[in-house]
Amino acid sequence: MTALVTGATSGIGQAVALKLAQLGAEVIVHGRDAGRGAATVQQIQEAGGAARFIGATLTDPDEVRRLAAEAGAVDILINNAGIYKFGLSADVDDAFFDDHFNVNVRAPHILVQQLAPGMAERGRGSIVNLSSVVATTPARAGGIYGASKAAVELLTRVWADEFGRAGVRVNAVQAGPTETPGTDALPGLAEALGNLTTLGRPASVTEIANAIVFLASSDASYINGAVLQATGGQAAIAA
Ligand SMILES: NC(=O)c1ccc[n+]([C@@H]2O[C@H](COP(=O)([O-])OP(=O)(O)OC[C@H]3O[C@@H](n4cnc5c(N)ncnc54)[C@H](OP(=O)(O)O)[C@@H]3O)[C@@H](O)[C@H]2O)c1
């Protein structure tokens, strides 16, 4: 079993890569930073797993196609790499918009386009896309990011329909605030948003990885086109 995990050099993706390797998958660790890639591969190998690194910048569609070609036949694709920046609509520029849609939507689209037909030919495969609670709950200054994840959720259901009869399942995890190197760069964010959930705290990367690996595994064999909320629960509004 081979698994490609994008953005596996950090945070949620790294936790998914480690867990899939523990379960026996040969993991292709993707990211941009070769140093972080080598460290993740080493961590997997030291735990007895198998992994290799492929570097690719997902803003460039040709790089995404090269990543798919170098990955080859994969059984599991985790579209995890993503960017999240904040800005009010009146303030953001075209590059801000393009970066979110190129990394968060176009790159997963190209990877599915390149890799899912091979899975369909082999009669099996599982794809999990990363969404966010802000895909369905408006977040102040998070409009473009949320819109990119809303697109990912809709595409998840379209791809589930396109490939399901060939034995390829496509699902998404809607993650809530999670402590990662990415959110650490935005001090206080994960904790403040975590406070707004029913559980009153942010998630650990392991808690989100568990949901992703469940959907990727055969334990979820009758689940297709689902968006699993791993959001900590939406707190009730009260007067
Ligand atoms: N953390 C949260 O609170 C949260 C909540 C909901 C959803 N999510 C989603 O979960 C996913 C992972 O989030 P995270 O917080 O774990 O991320 P993170 O710690 O910021 O790591 C991001 C990963 O994506 C890669 N990446 C970013 N931009 C890239 C680009 N242009 N080309 C190639 N690779 C790129 C990074 O590679 P490098 O090593 O090269 O930097 C890194 O491996 C994202 O899709 C995010 O939107 C996160």
The ligand as an SDF file (V2000), in Angstrom:
LIG
                    3D

 48 52  0  0  0  0  0  0  0  0999 V2000
   -4.1460   24.0090   11.7630 N   0  0  0  0  0  0  0  0  0  0  0  0
   -5.4330   24.2780   11.7580 C   0  0  0  0  0  0  0  0  0  0  0  0
   -5.9800   24.8900   12.7170 O   0  0  0  0  0  0  0  0  0  0  0  0
   -6.2930   23.8340   10.6050 C   0  0  0  0  0  0  0  0  0  0  0  0
   -7.7010   23.8910   10.7570 C   0  0  0  0  0  0  0  0  0  0  0  0
   -8.4940   23.4790    9.6960 C   0  0  0  0  0  0  0  0  0  0  0  0
   -7.9230   23.0190    8.5350 C   0  0  0  0  0  0  0  0  0  0  0  0
   -6.5570   22.9770    8.4120 N   0  0  0  0  0  0  0  0  0  0  0  0
   -5.9860   22.5060    7.1520 C   0  0  0  0  0  0  0  0  0  0  0  0
   -5.1340   21.4150    7.4260 O   0  0  0  0  0  0  0  0  0  0  0  0
   -4.0590   21.4100    6.4920 C   0  0  0  0  0  0  0  0  0  0  0  0
   -2.7210   21.3640    7.2240 C   0  0  0  0  0  0  0  0  0  0  0  0
   -2.6440   22.4680    8.1110 O   0  0  0  0  0  0  0  0  0  0  0  0
   -1.4130   22.6240    9.1430 P   0  0  0  0  0  0  0  0  0  0  0  0
   -1.8260   23.6720   10.1150 O   0  0  0  0  0  0  0  0  0  0  0  0
   -1.0130   21.2810    9.6180 O   0  0  0  0  0  0  0  0  0  0  0  0
   -0.2990   23.2230    8.1530 O   0  0  0  0  0  0  0  0  0  0  0  0
    1.2020   23.7500    8.3920 P   0  0  0  0  0  0  0  0  0  0  0  0
    1.7380   23.3270    9.7190 O   0  0  0  0  0  0  0  0  0  0  0  0
    1.1930   25.2060    8.0580 O   0  0  0  0  0  0  0  0  0  0  0  0
    1.9700   22.9440    7.2260 O   0  0  0  0  0  0  0  0  0  0  0  0
    1.6160   23.1890    5.8910 C   0  0  0  0  0  0  0  0  0  0  0  0
    2.2000   22.1230    5.0130 C   0  0  0  0  0  0  0  0  0  0  0  0
    1.8000   22.3810    3.6580 O   0  0  0  0  0  0  0  0  0  0  0  0
    2.9610   22.5710    2.8600 C   0  0  0  0  0  0  0  0  0  0  0  0
    2.7500   23.6800    1.9270 N   0  0  0  0  0  0  0  0  0  0  0  0
    2.2450   24.9160    2.2100 C   0  0  0  0  0  0  0  0  0  0  0  0
    2.2290   25.6770    1.1070 N   0  0  0  0  0  0  0  0  0  0  0  0
    2.7530   24.9210    0.1120 C   0  0  0  0  0  0  0  0  0  0  0  0
    3.0360   25.1660   -1.2640 C   0  0  0  0  0  0  0  0  0  0  0  0
    2.7880   26.3370   -1.8360 N   0  0  0  0  0  0  0  0  0  0  0  0
    3.5870   24.1600   -1.9750 N   0  0  0  0  0  0  0  0  0  0  0  0
    3.8690   22.9730   -1.4110 C   0  0  0  0  0  0  0  0  0  0  0  0
    3.6220   22.6820   -0.1190 N   0  0  0  0  0  0  0  0  0  0  0  0
    3.0880   23.6520    0.6320 C   0  0  0  0  0  0  0  0  0  0  0  0
    4.1090   22.8770    3.8280 C   0  0  0  0  0  0  0  0  0  0  0  0
    5.3390   22.4770    3.2540 O   0  0  0  0  0  0  0  0  0  0  0  0
    6.7760   23.1340    3.6730 P   0  0  0  0  0  0  0  0  0  0  0  0
    7.4980   22.1530    4.5320 O   0  0  0  0  0  0  0  0  0  0  0  0
    7.4830   23.3360    2.4240 O   0  0  0  0  0  0  0  0  0  0  0  0
    6.4970   24.4160    4.3910 O   0  0  0  0  0  0  0  0  0  0  0  0
    3.7140   22.0590    5.0480 C   0  0  0  0  0  0  0  0  0  0  0  0
    4.1390   20.7200    4.8930 O   0  0  0  0  0  0  0  0  0  0  0  0
   -4.2560   22.6440    5.5990 C   0  0  0  0  0  0  0  0  0  0  0  0
   -4.9590   22.2690    4.4300 O   0  0  0  0  0  0  0  0  0  0  0  0
   -5.1190   23.5410    6.4610 C   0  0  0  0  0  0  0  0  0  0  0  0
   -5.8780   24.4410    5.6900 O   0  0  0  0  0  0  0  0  0  0  0  0
   -5.7280   23.3660    9.4270 C   0  0  0  0  0  0  0  0  0  0  0  0
  1  2  1  0
  2  3  2  0
  2  4  1  0
  4  5  1  0
  4 48  2  0
  5  6  2  0
  6  7  1  0
  7  8  2  0
  8  9  1  0
  8 48  1  0
  9 10  1  0
  9 46  1  0
 10 11  1  0
 11 12  1  0
 11 44  1  0
 12 13  1  0
 13 14  1  0
 14 15  2  0
 14 16  1  0
 14 17  1  0
 17 18  1  0
 18 19  2  0
 18 20  1  0
 18 21  1  0
 21 22  1  0
 22 23  1  0
 23 24  1  0
 23 42  1  0
 24 25  1  0
 25 26  1  0
 25 36  1  0
 26 27  1  0
 26 35  1  0
 27 28  2  0
 28 29  1  0
 29 30  1  0
 29 35  2  0
 30 31  1  0
 30 32  2  0
 32 33  1  0
 33 34  2  0
 34 35  1  0
 36 37  1  0
 36 42  1  0
 37 38  1  0
 38 39  2  0
 38 40  1  0
 38 41  1  0
 42 43  1  0
 44 45  1  0
 44 46  1  0
 46 47  1  0
M  CHG  2   8   1  16  -1
M  END
$$$$
